[in-house]
Structure formats: structure tokens, C-alpha cells
Amino acid sequence: WRADTAIENRWQYAMTTGEPLNGDGSCCPYYHDVADEIANYHYAGMGNGNYGSRTGEVWTTMNEAFKLTGFRFNINEGYMSTALSPNRDFQVSLNWQNVGASPLYQKRWRVVYQLKTAADEEVGKWVSKFNPFLFLPDSDGTDILDTLKTGNLTVGDTYKLTLKIEDVTGLCEPLYLALNAPARNADGSYTLRSGIAVTGAAPVK
């Protein structure tokens, strides 16, 4: 049984952590290989109690390395309608990508959309088909198409659609996304589109 072979496969469903190889500093800078270790073994995290005795260069190396560990969810692109109608279906398509080194190992997270007024009043909430649990790192991303249905919206009003990854237990704040824009809102959500108009009429029953 080889630990390295096991880790190279089990990281896809079980968390991997440990102490990175530091080297002796004689031929190369301390921890010079840590980025490759993360790439090869898909660390969810790592630790070492000896950083304090090293130089500032080591701290810089390790801080950059920690950014590579774990999962990092990104939304590459997406689309949705620019106008909605009361009590009708609409679609949202997003390309999700994990740009980190490992998947998310906890099941308690779900992706939700919220339709809000300009005053942040929620008028609709839906759970996405996208499940972040064990979503593996990949280079291309995965397209997820969600079909949602509005409620009794007021024709002529405008709304915004937000997204967040929330803890169903309510214990933790929503997960951060690896996005430069849009900015994260105070409630942990991200605004996907604002100024969404409501036009037309509800379907005849």
C-alpha cells in the first residue's frame, strides 16, 4: 500500500492535509516545492509549526501557497432574461468552475437565487440544481441551467437577482466566491443582474 498513490485518488472524496516538505535550505529556498505538492496531492489545508524560525521569504512563499489549497468556486459566464413577467418561468445559466486544488467536502451547502427589490426586499427564492458538494477542480467549467418561476410581481417595477452559497444549518456565513467582480454584498450574496424589468401579464388560468 502506497500513501502517495492513495492520496492521489482519495482527495476526490476525502480531505487531504499534512506538513509540506521544507527542505534544508542548502540548495533551494525553504518550501520551494510547496506549490507543486499542492498540485500533485490536492491539499485541502496544511500546517507546520516551524514557520516562525524562517525568513520573510518563507512567509511570502507559504502565504501564496495557502491561497492554492482547498476549493475556490468561480462563475466564468452566464445569462438570463433582461425582463420578467408575473407568474412565468425564466431561465438562468451559469458556468461554474472550481479553480482550487480540492472539492468542497461538506454536504450542508446549497446555491440559492434571490429576486429582490431595489430596497433589498426578497420577493422570490429558489435553490439551484448546482450542488457544490464534491465539485472537482476542472479547466473548462460546467454549465448549469436553472428554470425558475416568478410570483406575483408588479408590472413596471424593476428587480435584481442575487446568488449565494448558504449553509442550510445556519451555522456559517455564505461561502465566498473567487470573483473580482461583482463585489460581495453585506448578506454574503453576489448580484448577478440588476435593473430587471417586469413586463407583460400573468398567464391566463
C-alpha positions as CSV (number, residue, x, y, z in Angstrom):
1,W,0.0,0.0,0.0
2,R,1.5,3.4,-1.1
3,A,0.3,6.5,0.7
4,D,1.1,8.7,-2.3
5,T,-0.9,6.6,-4.7
6,A,-3.9,6.6,-2.3
7,I,-3.8,10.3,-1.8
8,E,-3.6,10.9,-5.5
9,N,-7.1,9.3,-5.8
10,R,-8.8,9.8,-2.4
11,W,-8.6,13.6,-2.4
12,Q,-11.6,13.5,-4.8
13,Y,-13.9,12.4,-1.9
14,A,-11.8,12.7,1.3
15,M,-9.9,15.6,2.7
16,T,-6.1,15.6,2.4
17,T,-3.9,17.7,4.8
18,G,-0.4,17.4,6.2
19,E,3.0,19.1,6.6
20,P,4.8,20.2,3.4
21,L,8.4,19.3,2.7
22,N,10.6,22.2,3.9
23,G,14.0,21.1,2.6
24,D,17.2,22.2,4.4
25,G,17.7,25.5,2.5
26,S,21.1,24.4,1.2
27,C,20.3,24.1,-2.5
28,C,16.9,25.9,-2.7
29,P,14.7,28.3,-0.7
30,Y,12.8,26.6,2.1
31,Y,9.4,25.2,1.0
32,H,10.3,25.9,-2.7
33,D,8.3,22.9,-3.9
34,V,5.1,23.5,-1.9
35,A,3.1,24.7,-4.9
36,D,3.9,21.5,-6.8
37,E,3.0,19.4,-3.7
38,I,-0.4,21.1,-3.6
39,A,-1.0,20.5,-7.3
40,N,0.0,16.8,-7.0
41,Y,-1.8,15.9,-3.8
42,H,-4.7,18.4,-3.8
43,Y,-4.3,19.6,-0.2
44,A,-7.4,20.9,1.4
45,G,-5.1,22.5,4.0
46,M,-1.6,22.2,5.5
47,G,0.4,23.2,8.6
48,N,3.8,23.4,10.1
49,G,4.9,24.8,13.4
50,N,8.4,25.9,12.2
51,Y,7.5,29.0,10.1
52,G,8.5,31.4,12.8
53,S,12.1,30.4,12.6
54,R,12.3,31.1,8.9
55,T,12.8,34.3,6.9
56,G,10.3,36.7,5.5
57,E,10.7,35.0,2.1
58,V,9.3,31.8,3.6
59,W,6.3,33.6,4.9
60,T,5.7,35.0,1.5
61,T,6.0,31.6,-0.1
62,M,3.6,30.0,2.4
63,N,1.0,32.7,2.2
64,E,0.9,32.3,-1.6
65,A,0.7,28.5,-1.1
66,F,-2.2,28.7,1.3
67,K,-4.2,30.5,-1.4
68,L,-3.8,27.4,-3.6
69,T,-5.2,24.9,-1.1
70,G,-8.8,23.9,-0.8
71,F,-11.7,24.8,-3.1
72,R,-12.3,28.1,-4.9
73,F,-15.6,28.5,-6.8
74,N,-15.8,30.8,-9.8
75,I,-18.5,31.8,-12.2
76,N,-17.0,32.3,-15.6
77,E,-20.0,33.5,-17.5
78,G,-23.8,33.3,-17.6
79,Y,-27.0,34.6,-19.0
80,M,-30.6,35.3,-18.0
81,S,-33.6,37.3,-19.4
82,T,-33.4,41.1,-19.0
83,A,-37.2,41.2,-18.4
84,L,-39.6,39.0,-16.3
85,S,-43.3,38.5,-16.3
86,P,-45.6,37.7,-13.3
87,N,-46.0,34.0,-12.6
88,R,-44.0,32.8,-15.5
89,D,-40.8,30.7,-15.9
90,F,-37.5,32.2,-16.6
91,Q,-34.0,30.7,-17.0
92,V,-30.6,31.4,-15.6
93,S,-27.5,29.7,-17.0
94,L,-24.1,29.9,-15.2
95,N,-20.8,28.3,-16.0
96,W,-19.4,27.1,-12.6
97,Q,-15.7,26.3,-12.1
98,N,-13.6,25.1,-9.2
99,V,-10.2,26.8,-9.6
100,G,-8.9,25.4,-6.3
101,A,-6.9,22.3,-5.5
102,S,-9.7,20.2,-3.9
103,P,-13.5,19.9,-3.8
104,L,-15.9,21.1,-1.0
105,Y,-16.3,18.1,1.4
106,Q,-19.3,19.2,3.4
107,K,-22.9,18.5,2.3
108,R,-24.6,21.3,4.1
109,W,-24.1,24.0,1.4
110,R,-26.7,24.9,-1.3
111,V,-26.7,27.5,-4.0
112,V,-29.8,29.9,-3.9
113,Y,-31.1,32.6,-6.1
114,Q,-32.9,35.6,-4.6
115,L,-35.0,38.1,-6.5
116,K,-35.0,41.4,-4.6
117,T,-36.4,44.9,-4.9
118,A,-34.1,47.9,-5.0
119,A,-34.7,48.1,-1.3
120,D,-33.4,44.6,-0.8
121,E,-36.8,43.1,-0.1
122,E,-36.9,39.4,-1.1
123,V,-39.8,38.6,-3.5
124,G,-38.5,35.2,-4.7
125,K,-36.1,32.5,-3.7
126,W,-35.0,29.3,-5.5
127,V,-32.5,26.5,-5.0
128,S,-30.2,25.9,-7.9
129,K,-29.6,22.5,-9.4
130,F,-25.9,23.1,-9.0
131,N,-24.6,21.1,-6.0
132,P,-21.2,22.3,-4.7
133,F,-20.6,19.1,-2.7
134,L,-17.5,17.3,-4.1
135,F,-17.5,19.6,-7.2
136,L,-14.0,18.8,-8.5
137,P,-11.4,21.3,-9.9
138,D,-11.5,21.5,-13.7
139,S,-10.2,23.6,-16.5
140,D,-13.3,24.3,-18.5
141,G,-16.2,24.7,-16.0
142,T,-19.7,23.2,-16.0
143,D,-22.8,24.8,-17.4
144,I,-25.8,24.7,-15.1
145,L,-29.2,25.7,-16.4
146,D,-31.9,26.5,-13.9
147,T,-35.6,27.1,-14.7
148,L,-37.3,29.3,-12.1
149,K,-40.8,30.7,-11.8
150,T,-41.7,34.2,-10.6
151,G,-44.5,35.1,-8.3
152,N,-47.0,38.0,-8.3
153,L,-44.6,40.6,-9.5
154,T,-45.7,44.2,-10.2
155,V,-45.6,45.1,-13.9
156,G,-43.4,48.2,-14.3
157,D,-41.2,47.6,-11.3
158,T,-37.5,46.6,-11.5
159,Y,-35.7,44.0,-9.5
160,K,-32.3,42.4,-9.1
161,L,-31.2,38.8,-9.0
162,T,-28.6,37.7,-6.4
163,L,-26.9,34.4,-5.7
164,K,-25.2,33.0,-2.6
165,I,-24.0,29.6,-1.3
166,E,-25.6,29.3,2.1
167,D,-25.2,26.9,5.0
168,V,-28.5,25.1,5.4
169,T,-27.8,24.7,9.2
170,G,-27.3,28.5,9.5
171,L,-24.0,27.9,11.4
172,C,-21.7,29.6,8.9
173,E,-21.9,32.7,6.8
174,P,-22.3,32.2,3.0
175,L,-19.2,30.9,1.1
176,Y,-17.0,33.4,-0.7
177,L,-16.6,33.1,-4.5
178,A,-13.3,33.5,-6.3
179,L,-14.5,36.6,-8.1
180,N,-13.0,40.1,-8.6
181,A,-16.5,41.4,-9.6
182,P,-19.2,41.8,-8.7
183,A,-18.4,42.7,-5.2
184,R,-19.8,40.6,-2.3
185,N,-23.0,42.1,-0.7
186,A,-23.4,42.6,3.0
187,D,-25.6,39.5,3.3
188,G,-22.9,37.3,1.6
189,S,-24.7,37.3,-1.8
190,Y,-23.5,38.4,-5.2
191,T,-25.6,40.5,-7.6
192,L,-25.9,38.7,-11.0
193,R,-28.1,41.2,-12.7
194,S,-29.8,44.5,-11.6
195,G,-32.5,46.6,-13.3
196,I,-34.6,43.6,-14.3
197,A,-37.8,44.9,-15.7
198,V,-41.2,43.3,-15.2
199,T,-43.4,43.4,-18.3
200,G,-46.4,41.6,-19.8
201,A,-49.0,39.9,-17.8
202,A,-49.5,36.7,-15.9
203,P,-50.7,33.6,-17.8
204,V,-54.5,33.1,-18.1
205,K,-55.7,30.3,-15.8
